[in-house]
């Protein structure tokens, strides 16, 4: 029995068709995920009451990506708020670093804040923070990425149970995600500072700045 033969031209055409179909499928999946994210975002945006414009309001926004966290904020006018991020030696309670001025300044009014753990084509992880007109990237050291590669971590996100208003001068925690201890198939909390990411908001006043 004579096997069918194919010319190089036919092979290249078939290869091109396969590549186009694969690209279309991937694009369709990405588009569906984006549409689902936008639908959830709009649903959350429609349920964001601001009862007192003098207070900071925080409400979590649902995300389909386990390494992406979002919030809708209302930032009072005539006050200065800074979004701060730490991605190493995250404590079980309290804050990762002394209070300070380094971070992304939050504009007044209603806005969306997004925190995402991103893995690039070279396999390197970083934590990305996105606020209006600002994007910051914090590389994660290779020896501190186990929680990202395994997915073994626990996290707490402010605003998941509804919008929370704050009027004190204390820092406002948005996210604490920390690597879990895994033994015999069970997860437990590591009480010592460990790998992860922590995000919080500090109000800055002129008298608190240290040069």
C-alpha positions as CSV (number, residue, x, y, z in Angstrom):
1,X,0.0,0.0,0.0
2,X,1.4,3.3,-1.0
3,X,1.4,6.0,1.8
4,X,0.2,9.4,0.9
5,X,2.9,12.0,0.4
6,X,2.8,15.7,1.2
7,X,4.8,18.5,-0.3
8,X,6.7,21.0,1.8
9,X,4.2,23.7,0.7
10,X,1.3,21.6,2.0
11,X,3.1,21.0,5.2
12,X,3.7,24.7,5.7
13,X,0.1,25.5,5.0
14,X,-1.1,22.9,7.5
15,X,1.3,24.3,10.1
16,X,0.1,27.8,9.5
17,X,-3.5,26.7,9.9
18,X,-2.7,24.9,13.2
19,X,-0.9,28.0,14.5
20,X,-3.8,30.3,13.6
21,X,-6.4,27.9,15.2
22,X,-4.2,27.7,18.4
23,X,-3.8,31.5,18.5
24,X,-7.6,32.0,18.1
25,X,-8.4,29.5,20.9
26,X,-5.8,31.2,23.2
27,X,-7.2,34.6,22.4
28,X,-10.7,33.5,22.9
29,X,-9.8,32.1,26.4
30,X,-8.1,35.3,27.3
31,X,-11.0,37.4,26.1
32,X,-13.5,35.3,28.1
33,X,-11.4,35.7,31.2
34,X,-11.2,39.4,30.7
35,X,-15.0,39.6,30.1
36,X,-15.7,37.6,33.2
37,X,-13.3,39.8,35.2
38,X,-15.0,43.0,33.9
39,X,-18.5,41.6,34.6
40,X,-17.5,40.8,38.2
41,X,-15.8,44.2,38.5
42,X,-19.0,46.1,37.4
43,X,-21.1,44.1,39.7
44,X,-18.9,45.1,42.6
45,X,-18.7,48.7,41.5
46,X,-22.5,48.9,41.6
47,X,-22.4,48.0,45.3
48,X,-20.1,50.5,46.8
49,X,-21.7,52.9,49.3
50,X,-19.8,55.9,50.5
51,X,-21.7,57.1,53.5
52,X,-19.1,59.6,54.9
53,X,-16.8,61.3,52.4
54,X,-14.4,62.2,55.3
55,X,-13.5,58.5,55.8
56,X,-11.4,56.1,53.8
57,X,-13.6,53.3,52.4
58,X,-12.3,49.9,51.3
59,X,-14.2,47.2,49.5
60,X,-12.7,44.0,48.0
61,X,-13.5,43.2,44.3
62,X,-13.8,39.6,43.2
63,X,-11.0,38.2,41.1
64,X,-10.8,35.0,39.1
65,X,-7.0,34.7,39.4
66,X,-5.7,33.3,42.7
67,X,-2.7,35.6,42.5
68,X,-4.6,38.8,41.8
69,X,-6.4,40.9,44.5
70,X,-8.5,44.0,43.9
71,X,-10.2,46.7,45.9
72,X,-12.4,49.6,45.2
73,X,-11.4,52.6,47.4
74,X,-12.8,55.9,48.3
75,X,-10.0,58.3,49.3
76,X,-11.0,61.5,51.2
77,X,-10.0,64.8,49.7
78,X,-7.4,67.1,51.3
79,X,-5.6,64.1,52.9
80,X,-2.5,62.2,51.7
81,X,-2.6,58.4,51.6
82,X,0.2,56.1,50.5
83,X,-0.1,52.4,49.3
84,X,2.8,50.4,50.8
85,X,4.0,46.9,49.8
86,X,6.3,44.3,51.4
87,X,7.1,41.0,49.8
88,X,9.6,39.5,52.2
89,X,9.6,38.4,55.8
90,X,5.8,38.9,56.3
91,X,4.8,38.8,59.9
92,X,1.7,36.9,61.1
93,X,0.4,40.2,62.7
94,X,1.5,43.8,62.7
95,X,3.3,45.5,59.9
96,X,6.3,44.4,57.9
97,X,8.3,47.6,58.0
98,X,8.4,50.8,60.0
99,X,5.9,53.5,58.9
100,X,7.3,55.7,56.1
101,X,6.8,57.7,53.0
102,X,7.9,55.3,50.3
103,X,5.0,53.9,48.2
104,X,2.3,54.8,45.6
105,X,0.3,57.9,46.4
106,X,-3.4,57.3,46.1
107,X,-5.5,60.0,44.3
108,X,-8.6,61.4,46.0
109,X,-12.0,60.0,45.1
110,X,-13.1,56.6,44.0
111,X,-10.5,54.3,42.4
112,X,-9.4,50.7,41.8
113,X,-6.3,49.2,43.3
114,X,-4.9,45.9,42.0
115,X,-2.1,43.7,43.4
116,X,-0.9,40.8,41.3
117,X,1.9,38.2,41.5
118,X,3.3,38.0,38.0
119,X,5.6,35.3,36.5
120,X,7.5,36.4,33.4
121,X,8.7,34.3,30.5
122,X,12.0,33.7,32.2
123,X,10.2,32.2,35.3
124,X,11.0,35.1,37.5
125,X,8.2,36.3,39.9
126,X,7.4,39.8,41.0
127,X,4.6,41.6,42.9
128,X,3.0,44.3,40.8
129,X,0.8,47.1,42.3
130,X,-1.5,49.1,40.1
131,X,-3.2,52.3,41.1
132,X,-4.4,55.1,38.7
133,X,-1.4,56.5,36.9
134,X,1.1,54.4,38.9
135,X,2.5,50.9,38.5
136,X,5.2,49.5,40.8
137,X,7.1,46.2,40.5
138,X,8.8,44.4,43.4
139,X,11.0,41.4,42.3
140,X,10.7,38.3,44.5
141,X,14.0,36.7,45.4
142,X,14.3,33.2,43.9
143,X,14.6,31.6,47.3
144,X,11.3,33.2,48.4
145,X,9.0,32.0,45.6
146,X,8.0,28.6,47.0
147,X,4.5,29.8,48.0
148,X,4.0,31.1,44.5
149,X,5.1,28.0,42.7
150,X,3.2,25.6,45.0
151,X,0.2,27.7,45.8
152,X,0.5,26.8,49.5
153,X,-0.4,30.0,51.2
154,X,-3.1,31.6,53.4
155,X,-4.4,35.1,52.9
156,X,-6.6,37.7,54.5
157,X,-8.1,40.5,52.4
158,X,-9.9,43.5,53.9
159,X,-13.3,44.3,52.5
160,X,-14.3,40.7,51.4
161,X,-17.3,40.8,53.6
162,X,-18.4,44.3,52.5
163,X,-17.3,47.9,52.4
164,X,-15.3,49.0,55.5
165,X,-14.9,52.7,56.5
166,X,-11.8,53.9,58.4
167,X,-11.4,57.2,60.2
168,X,-8.4,56.5,62.5
169,X,-4.8,57.5,62.0
170,X,-3.7,53.9,62.1
171,X,-2.5,52.0,58.9
172,X,-5.1,50.1,57.1
173,X,-4.2,46.5,56.1
174,X,-5.4,45.5,52.6
175,X,-3.8,42.1,52.2
176,X,-1.7,39.7,54.1
177,X,-0.7,36.5,52.1
178,X,1.8,34.2,53.7
179,X,3.4,30.9,52.9
180,X,1.8,28.0,54.8
181,X,3.6,25.1,56.7
182,X,2.6,21.8,55.0
183,X,3.1,18.6,57.0
184,X,1.3,15.3,56.3
185,X,-0.9,17.0,53.8
186,X,-2.2,19.5,56.2
187,X,-1.7,23.3,56.2
188,X,-0.9,25.3,59.3
189,X,0.0,28.9,60.0
190,X,3.7,29.8,60.4
191,X,3.9,32.2,63.4
192,X,7.3,33.4,62.4
193,X,7.9,36.0,59.6
194,X,7.8,34.1,56.3
195,X,7.5,34.6,52.5
196,X,4.5,36.3,51.0
197,X,3.1,39.7,50.3
198,X,1.6,42.4,52.4
199,X,-0.1,45.6,51.3
200,X,-1.4,48.4,53.5
201,X,-2.4,52.1,53.4
202,X,-0.8,54.8,55.5
203,X,-2.1,58.3,55.9
204,X,0.8,60.8,55.7
205,X,0.8,64.1,57.6
206,X,3.5,66.8,57.3
207,X,4.5,66.4,60.9
208,X,5.2,62.7,60.5
209,X,7.8,62.9,57.8
210,X,11.4,62.0,58.7
211,X,14.2,63.1,56.4
